[in-house]
Amino acid sequence: MDLVRDRTWTPDEVARFLGVPKATLYQWRYLGTGPKASRVGRHLRYLPDDVIAWFREQQNAA
Protein backbone atom coordinates (compact mmCIF):
# COMPACT_ATOMS: atom_id res chain seq x y z
CA MET A 1 0.00 0.00 0.00
CA ASP A 2 1.33 3.44 -0.94
CA LEU A 3 1.09 6.03 1.83
CA VAL A 4 -0.31 9.01 -0.02
CA ARG A 5 -0.16 12.45 1.60
CA ASP A 6 -3.31 13.81 -0.05
CA ARG A 7 -5.68 11.82 2.16
CA THR A 8 -5.93 10.88 5.82
CA TRP A 9 -4.06 7.91 7.22
CA THR A 10 -5.54 5.08 9.25
CA PRO A 11 -3.97 3.93 12.53
CA ASP A 12 -2.56 0.91 10.65
CA GLU A 13 -0.83 3.19 8.14
CA VAL A 14 0.57 5.49 10.83
CA ALA A 15 1.82 2.51 12.83
CA ARG A 16 3.54 1.14 9.75
CA PHE A 17 5.02 4.54 8.87
CA LEU A 18 6.41 4.99 12.40
CA GLY A 19 7.36 1.34 12.83
CA VAL A 20 5.41 0.90 16.06
CA PRO A 21 2.52 -1.36 17.05
CA LYS A 22 -0.96 0.08 16.58
CA ALA A 23 -1.57 -0.37 20.31
CA THR A 24 1.28 2.07 20.94
CA LEU A 25 -0.56 4.73 18.90
CA TYR A 26 -3.68 4.22 20.99
CA GLN A 27 -1.65 4.46 24.20
CA TRP A 28 0.06 7.66 22.99
CA ARG A 29 -3.35 9.11 22.13
CA TYR A 30 -4.66 8.22 25.60
CA LEU A 31 -1.60 9.84 27.21
CA GLY A 32 -1.75 12.85 24.88
CA THR A 33 1.82 12.34 23.66
CA GLY A 34 1.39 11.00 20.14
CA PRO A 35 0.65 12.58 16.79
CA LYS A 36 -2.57 14.57 16.50
CA ALA A 37 -5.54 12.48 15.38
CA SER A 38 -9.22 13.15 14.76
CA ARG A 39 -12.36 11.10 14.72
CA VAL A 40 -14.31 10.80 11.49
CA GLY A 41 -17.49 9.23 12.77
CA ARG A 42 -16.18 6.33 14.82
CA HIS A 43 -12.94 6.05 12.85
CA LEU A 44 -9.62 7.51 13.96
CA ARG A 45 -7.72 9.34 11.22
CA TYR A 46 -4.41 11.18 10.99
CA LEU A 47 -3.32 13.94 8.64
CA PRO A 48 0.02 12.88 7.14
CA ASP A 49 1.54 16.34 7.68
CA ASP A 50 0.63 16.19 11.40
CA VAL A 51 2.27 12.77 11.76
CA ILE A 52 5.42 13.90 9.96
CA ALA A 53 5.59 17.13 12.01
CA TRP A 54 5.19 15.13 15.25
CA PHE A 55 7.92 12.73 14.11
CA ARG A 56 10.29 15.63 13.39
CA GLU A 57 9.59 17.08 16.86
CA GLN A 58 10.59 13.73 18.36
CA GLN A 59 13.83 13.77 16.36
CA ASN A 60 14.67 17.28 17.57
CA ALA A 61 13.89 16.36 21.20
CA ALA A 62 16.31 13.42 21.19
PEDA-V399728 format. One record per run of one state. SS is the DSSP state (h for helix, s for strand, l for the rest). FROM is the first residue (numbers start at 0). TO is the last residue. If there is no record, write none. Layout:
BEGIN
ss = (SS	SS)
from = (FROM	FROM)
to = (TO	TO)
END
This chain:
BEGIN
ss = (l	s	l	h	l	h	l	s	l	s	h	l)
from = (0	7	9	10	18	21	31	37	40	42	47	61)
to = (6	8	9	17	20	30	36	39	41	46	60	61)
END
